[in-house]
Structures are given as C-alpha cells and as structure tokens.
Amino acid sequence: MMSSLDPLGLPLVADVEAGNRADDPLYIPSYQRTKQLMQKSGLLVVGDSKMSSLTTRATIVAGQDMYLTPLKDESGLLASLLDEWLSEGAKSTPVFLPAD
C-alpha cells in the first residue's frame, strides 16, 4: 500500500504487508496517515476495485477528498448518473488520443 505525491511520484506513506491477508482493510489507515501529512482537502485518491468499498469511499468523501476507482458493486450507478446528466441537456466533449 503506498501513497505518493504526483506528478513527482514522491512516496508519502508506504505499508508492506504479508501477501497472505486481504489488503481491503489497509486503505483507510493509509488514507488517514496521508491526510495527516498533507493537512489539506481536495486530494485525489486512486485505487483498484478493492478500494471501492462503501466504507472506504465514505471515509474519503468525509475527508473532503475525491476518489477514482472502478465501482464493482454499483452496477446501476453510472447509468443513473448519466441519465441525470443527460436530462439536464449537458453537452459532452469528445476526448481522443493524439494520432501517431
């Protein structure tokens, strides 16, 4: 488990754990130690699908920060967010990779 300061990739918090246990419970303590070091809100926390548990996401939001993670147990969430966005008549901006 590692927390780093981007774009430098400077490590802030690192936890090395045995591979025979789940890493799910490690996200919140690592996040809380990072918050204590940074002393600010508006951080972006990026993680894998195991970080998407409701408790972990709620902890990040309660800390006035944002998260980016695949949502494994929220199958209807994206559709409902898009429906709400589309009903407001919002315009989208196409994003493309530059051609080589």
ChimeraX commands (.cxc) that place a marker at each C-alpha (Angstrom):
marker #1 position 0.00,0.00,0.00 radius 0.5
marker #1 position 1.57,3.31,-1.00 radius 0.5
marker #1 position 0.57,6.93,-1.07 radius 0.5
marker #1 position 2.57,9.23,-3.33 radius 0.5
marker #1 position 2.65,12.87,-4.30 radius 0.5
marker #1 position 2.19,13.28,-8.05 radius 0.5
marker #1 position 3.47,14.32,-10.54 radius 0.5
marker #1 position 6.77,13.70,-8.73 radius 0.5
marker #1 position 5.88,10.18,-7.59 radius 0.5
marker #1 position 7.30,11.13,-4.19 radius 0.5
marker #1 position 6.32,8.43,-1.66 radius 0.5
marker #1 position 4.45,9.78,1.36 radius 0.5
marker #1 position 3.16,6.62,3.06 radius 0.5
marker #1 position 4.24,3.04,2.42 radius 0.5
marker #1 position 2.96,-0.11,4.13 radius 0.5
marker #1 position 4.47,-3.50,3.41 radius 0.5
marker #1 position 2.24,-6.37,4.43 radius 0.5
marker #1 position 2.38,-10.15,4.13 radius 0.5
marker #1 position 0.74,-11.50,0.99 radius 0.5
marker #1 position -1.45,-13.91,2.92 radius 0.5
marker #1 position -4.04,-11.37,4.03 radius 0.5
marker #1 position -6.54,-9.12,2.30 radius 0.5
marker #1 position -5.46,-5.56,1.60 radius 0.5
marker #1 position -9.01,-4.15,1.79 radius 0.5
marker #1 position -8.69,-3.05,5.45 radius 0.5
marker #1 position -5.42,-1.21,4.72 radius 0.5
marker #1 position -6.88,1.56,2.55 radius 0.5
marker #1 position -8.45,3.64,5.32 radius 0.5
marker #1 position -5.41,3.72,7.68 radius 0.5
marker #1 position -3.12,4.57,4.74 radius 0.5
marker #1 position -5.51,7.33,3.62 radius 0.5
marker #1 position -5.75,8.74,7.16 radius 0.5
marker #1 position -1.95,8.85,7.54 radius 0.5
marker #1 position -1.66,10.63,4.19 radius 0.5
marker #1 position -4.33,13.18,5.24 radius 0.5
marker #1 position -2.41,13.82,8.45 radius 0.5
marker #1 position 0.77,14.50,6.48 radius 0.5
marker #1 position -0.84,16.68,3.81 radius 0.5
marker #1 position -3.09,18.76,6.11 radius 0.5
marker #1 position -5.38,19.75,3.22 radius 0.5
marker #1 position -8.57,18.76,1.42 radius 0.5
marker #1 position -9.21,18.20,-2.26 radius 0.5
marker #1 position -6.86,15.22,-2.63 radius 0.5
marker #1 position -7.49,12.64,-5.35 radius 0.5
marker #1 position -7.25,9.07,-4.07 radius 0.5
marker #1 position -6.77,6.49,-6.85 radius 0.5
marker #1 position -7.10,2.77,-6.23 radius 0.5
marker #1 position -8.18,-0.58,-7.54 radius 0.5
marker #1 position -11.64,-2.12,-7.28 radius 0.5
marker #1 position -11.00,-3.29,-3.71 radius 0.5
marker #1 position -10.78,0.37,-2.68 radius 0.5
marker #1 position -14.33,0.87,-3.95 radius 0.5
marker #1 position -15.99,-0.43,-0.78 radius 0.5
marker #1 position -18.65,1.93,0.52 radius 0.5
marker #1 position -16.84,2.43,3.84 radius 0.5
marker #1 position -13.58,3.41,2.15 radius 0.5
marker #1 position -15.30,5.77,-0.30 radius 0.5
marker #1 position -17.37,7.33,2.50 radius 0.5
marker #1 position -14.21,7.93,4.54 radius 0.5
marker #1 position -12.58,9.70,1.60 radius 0.5
marker #1 position -15.66,11.86,0.94 radius 0.5
marker #1 position -15.96,12.68,4.67 radius 0.5
marker #1 position -12.36,13.93,4.47 radius 0.5
marker #1 position -13.49,16.32,1.69 radius 0.5
marker #1 position -11.44,14.48,-0.89 radius 0.5
marker #1 position -12.22,12.68,-4.15 radius 0.5
marker #1 position -11.64,9.12,-5.32 radius 0.5
marker #1 position -11.11,7.36,-8.62 radius 0.5
marker #1 position -11.76,3.63,-8.56 radius 0.5
marker #1 position -13.75,1.04,-10.51 radius 0.5
marker #1 position -17.12,0.53,-8.83 radius 0.5
marker #1 position -17.65,-3.21,-8.61 radius 0.5
marker #1 position -20.88,-3.28,-6.60 radius 0.5
marker #1 position -22.64,-0.23,-8.06 radius 0.5
marker #1 position -23.96,-1.64,-11.32 radius 0.5
marker #1 position -26.72,0.95,-11.77 radius 0.5
marker #1 position -24.78,3.98,-10.52 radius 0.5
marker #1 position -23.18,5.01,-13.82 radius 0.5
marker #1 position -26.46,4.71,-15.70 radius 0.5
marker #1 position -28.31,6.82,-13.12 radius 0.5
marker #1 position -25.59,9.49,-13.11 radius 0.5
marker #1 position -25.58,9.63,-16.90 radius 0.5
marker #1 position -29.39,9.81,-17.04 radius 0.5
marker #1 position -29.35,12.75,-14.63 radius 0.5
marker #1 position -26.60,14.47,-16.61 radius 0.5
marker #1 position -28.32,13.91,-19.96 radius 0.5
marker #1 position -31.70,15.11,-18.65 radius 0.5
marker #1 position -30.09,18.47,-17.84 radius 0.5
marker #1 position -29.20,18.88,-21.52 radius 0.5
marker #1 position -25.46,18.84,-20.84 radius 0.5
marker #1 position -23.10,18.78,-23.78 radius 0.5
marker #1 position -20.23,16.32,-23.94 radius 0.5
marker #1 position -16.69,16.91,-25.09 radius 0.5
marker #1 position -15.15,14.13,-27.16 radius 0.5
marker #1 position -11.70,13.10,-25.93 radius 0.5
marker #1 position -9.28,11.34,-28.28 radius 0.5
marker #1 position -5.69,10.17,-28.06 radius 0.5
marker #1 position -3.39,12.03,-30.41 radius 0.5
marker #1 position -2.72,10.23,-33.68 radius 0.5
marker #1 position 0.84,8.88,-34.01 radius 0.5
marker link #1:1,2 radius 0.2
marker link #1:2,3 radius 0.2
marker link #1:3,4 radius 0.2
marker link #1:4,5 radius 0.2
marker link #1:5,6 radius 0.2
marker link #1:6,7 radius 0.2
marker link #1:7,8 radius 0.2
marker link #1:8,9 radius 0.2
marker link #1:9,10 radius 0.2
marker link #1:10,11 radius 0.2
marker link #1:11,12 radius 0.2
marker link #1:12,13 radius 0.2
marker link #1:13,14 radius 0.2
marker link #1:14,15 radius 0.2
marker link #1:15,16 radius 0.2
marker link #1:16,17 radius 0.2
marker link #1:17,18 radius 0.2
marker link #1:18,19 radius 0.2
marker link #1:19,20 radius 0.2
marker link #1:20,21 radius 0.2
marker link #1:21,22 radius 0.2
marker link #1:22,23 radius 0.2
marker link #1:23,24 radius 0.2
marker link #1:24,25 radius 0.2
marker link #1:25,26 radius 0.2
marker link #1:26,27 radius 0.2
marker link #1:27,28 radius 0.2
marker link #1:28,29 radius 0.2
marker link #1:29,30 radius 0.2
marker link #1:30,31 radius 0.2
marker link #1:31,32 radius 0.2
marker link #1:32,33 radius 0.2
marker link #1:33,34 radius 0.2
marker link #1:34,35 radius 0.2
marker link #1:35,36 radius 0.2
marker link #1:36,37 radius 0.2
marker link #1:37,38 radius 0.2
marker link #1:38,39 radius 0.2
marker link #1:39,40 radius 0.2
marker link #1:40,41 radius 0.2
marker link #1:41,42 radius 0.2
marker link #1:42,43 radius 0.2
marker link #1:43,44 radius 0.2
marker link #1:44,45 radius 0.2
marker link #1:45,46 radius 0.2
marker link #1:46,47 radius 0.2
marker link #1:47,48 radius 0.2
marker link #1:48,49 radius 0.2
marker link #1:49,50 radius 0.2
marker link #1:50,51 radius 0.2
marker link #1:51,52 radius 0.2
marker link #1:52,53 radius 0.2
marker link #1:53,54 radius 0.2
marker link #1:54,55 radius 0.2
marker link #1:55,56 radius 0.2
marker link #1:56,57 radius 0.2
marker link #1:57,58 radius 0.2
marker link #1:58,59 radius 0.2
marker link #1:59,60 radius 0.2
marker link #1:60,61 radius 0.2
marker link #1:61,62 radius 0.2
marker link #1:62,63 radius 0.2
marker link #1:63,64 radius 0.2
marker link #1:64,65 radius 0.2
marker link #1:65,66 radius 0.2
marker link #1:66,67 radius 0.2
marker link #1:67,68 radius 0.2
marker link #1:68,69 radius 0.2
marker link #1:69,70 radius 0.2
marker link #1:70,71 radius 0.2
marker link #1:71,72 radius 0.2
marker link #1:72,73 radius 0.2
marker link #1:73,74 radius 0.2
marker link #1:74,75 radius 0.2
marker link #1:75,76 radius 0.2
marker link #1:76,77 radius 0.2
marker link #1:77,78 radius 0.2
marker link #1:78,79 radius 0.2
marker link #1:79,80 radius 0.2
marker link #1:80,81 radius 0.2
marker link #1:81,82 radius 0.2
marker link #1:82,83 radius 0.2
marker link #1:83,84 radius 0.2
marker link #1:84,85 radius 0.2
marker link #1:85,86 radius 0.2
marker link #1:86,87 radius 0.2
marker link #1:87,88 radius 0.2
marker link #1:88,89 radius 0.2
marker link #1:89,90 radius 0.2
marker link #1:90,91 radius 0.2
marker link #1:91,92 radius 0.2
marker link #1:92,93 radius 0.2
marker link #1:93,94 radius 0.2
marker link #1:94,95 radius 0.2
marker link #1:95,96 radius 0.2
marker link #1:96,97 radius 0.2
marker link #1:97,98 radius 0.2
marker link #1:98,99 radius 0.2
marker link #1:99,100 radius 0.2
view
